[in-house]
């Protein structure tokens, strides 16, 4: 049978943007600031607490307010980027973060500082998902893999560098520069990004945005953290604690109902029925809670109990930072050979061993033999678990589901940090208030037991087998 042949001409591939690598560099600087601010404030805590006369509860909120809002609004930030354009949201988020950093540095009391940290978290929630969207649309093929590899590496590097930078700035110009340092960097990046990131097609701005869902999940998590923190003063059966936990439960239930009814939900709750996503979120929550809690309590111990300077504290954390990276690197190599289940369980078991080594810590122990080994083991285990979390969540779901999985796992990353700090602040409340070791044994023993239980649970929740690459989004 004859037919008329039609000549088709291949559609030329989009010409790579010539300034794409410069754009990546500036985007990575912006993202690095966001990750840095998760831990940079930890070493500055004793100094700012003394200057602003902050009690334990206020000190806890200085850390958790940022990660709480960052994680709680991140899914909303992704939706807004789809609706109004990734570049526009990225610049807006960076501007909000920079101004909030200035306000935090100028804060004259605890309430203003916490408000500044909330605003920083809101800016980060707008910036981070939009920046990742720009990276994934600017690069293609093998270049995209390289660009996303750089992006993923910022997570561990930024969190580890935070304690070193925080120590140097607090010991030098003062704790306020922990926040002020973001201002000139943010302004420079704000000028550079429009010159290097191409303007995409104009977004319609008509996409539905689930603002009620975002407010409900953030409010629910805030109430949960408030209840945990209040337990350190009035006990777990105290009225403020029970009331806050009850409000949290009601708000989480309302969030679930809103998401089921929404035409375009903030979070597709059906993803939480997917075993790989649940496993990845579980591992991310456990690993981040352990890691950020270690940085928080370790900084307080070294400065308030042992009397180390902020700079010496930052330098003491250097092997801990290296251990985090080494654990993640080794896990990245092993997960493709033995699978995420074994790597995740081994990482949590290592974290449990590290926490157990820290029980019995005294004020007279040599820091390098009594504290650092346990911290190094715990950080290495947490770093390995973070890798197992991401490979599990993305390596057992289809390509088109990777973005949804990424949003959920990223949210649990930030919420885990908030909960970890809140729990250790409560368990070691007396020691933090009076600058003694009261409650520290309880914290480390609880962490060891929790990590050990999580290691056993990992065998039940993590799918067997080796993950495959989806090419999806990466966590920060």
TABELWO-V213545 format. One line per field, one symbol per residue. ss: DSSP state (H for helix, E for strand, C for the rest). A space follows every 10 residues. Layout:
ss = ???
//
This chain:
ss = CCCCCCCCCC CCCCCCCCCH HHHHHHHHHH HHHHHHHHHC CCCCHHHHHH HHCCCHHHHH HHHHHHHHHH HHCHHHHHHH HHHHCHHHHH HHHHHHHHHH HHHHHHCCCH HHHHHHHHHH HHHHHHHHHH HHHHHHHHCC HHHHHHHHHH HHHHHHHHHH HHHHHHHHHH HCCCCCHHHH HHHHHHHHHH HHHHHHCCCC CCCCCCCCCC HHHHHHHHHH HHHHHHHHHH HHHHCCCCHH HHHHHHHHHH HHHHHHHHHH HCCCCCCCHH HHHCHHHHHH HHHHHHHHHH HHHHHHHHHH HHHHHCCCCH HHHHHHCHHH HHHHHHHHHH HHHHHHHHCH HHHHHHHHHH HHHHHHHCCC CCCCCCHHHH HHHHHHHHHH HHHHHHHHHH HHHHHCCCHH HHHHHHHHHH HHHHHHHHHH HHHHHHHCHH HHHHCCCCCH HHHHHHHHHH HHHHHHHHHH HCCCCCCCCC CCCCCC
//
